[in-house]
Amino acid sequence: MKTILTMAVVLCGTTFATAAWSKDDPAAGAQLYATHCVACHGANRAGVPPTFPALTDVAKRLDSAQIKDKIKKGGGLMPPFSQLSEQDIGNLASYLAK
């Protein structure tokens, strides 16, 4: 019985830790933006249209899933950032949407 209770506590703790960890973090997204996006889209996210589009209002043009998909798969001149984790992509998308 003690083993079962211990396993339940461990599994429950894992679930709570995963839920807390998986929340998007715009501050972490800002760091990712500085590392991966500034060179083309600029520090102020204004881009260099039409070659590099502005990202200042990207949430008005794309929903969260579309932003994440664009980060992951790229498009046009933008390379895919498939090396980023799902959490990193979520953080970056959260930063861009604000």
N, C-alpha and C positions, 0 to 999 in steps of 0.2 A: 504494500500500500504506500509506503514512504517513497519508493522509487517512482510510482505513478504520479504521486503528488509533486515530486521534484521535477519530473519531466513536464508536467502541466505548467508549473511556474516558469521553467526555462522557456518553453514554447510560447507562453503568454508574454514573457519579457521580450522575446525575439520579435513577436508581432508588434508590440508597442515601439520597440527600437526602430524597426523598419518603417513604421508609419511616421514616426517623428523625423527620421532621416530623409524620407522621400519627399518632404515638402520642398517646393521650389524656393530658392534663396536668391533674390535679385542682387544682393551684395556679391555673392559668389559669381553670379552671372556677369556683373560689371568687370570682375577680374578676368573672366573668360573672354569677354568682349575685348578688353585691352590686349589680351594675348593673341587672339585669333582674328579679330575683325577690324581693328583700328587702321591697319595698313590700307585697306580699301575703302571702308565706310567712314573713316575719320573719327577723331576723338569726340566730336559733338554729334555723331551719327548722321551728318548731313550728306555724306556720300559725295560722289562726283557724277551727277546725272548726265547723260543716261547710262554711262558705262558702269558706274557703281551707284545703285539707287540709295536714296536717303532712307534711313531706318527710323527716323524720328516719329513717324506715324504709322509704322508697319502694322500695328494692331488694328488700325482702321481699315486696312486692306486685306489682312489675313487673320484668320482665327488662330488660336494657340496650336492646334494640331498642324495647321499649314505652316506655321513658323517653324515648328519642330521638324517637320518633314523637309523643309528647305534647308535647314541647318544640316540635317543628316545626309541628304542626298545632293545638295548643291543645285546648280542650274545656271545656264548661261556661262558667264565667266567665273562664277563662284564655284570653288571646288567643294566636294562633299567633305563633311567633317565627321565621317563615320568612326573615327578614332575616339570621339567623345562618348562618354557614358550617357545612358539615358538621364541620369541625374544632372550631369553637366548640361545636356541639351535642354532639360527643363529649366535649369537655373538661367541659362542664357536667354531662352524664350521669355521667361518671366521678367528679366531685365529689359528686354527689347519692348515688351508690351506696356511698360510703365511710362 
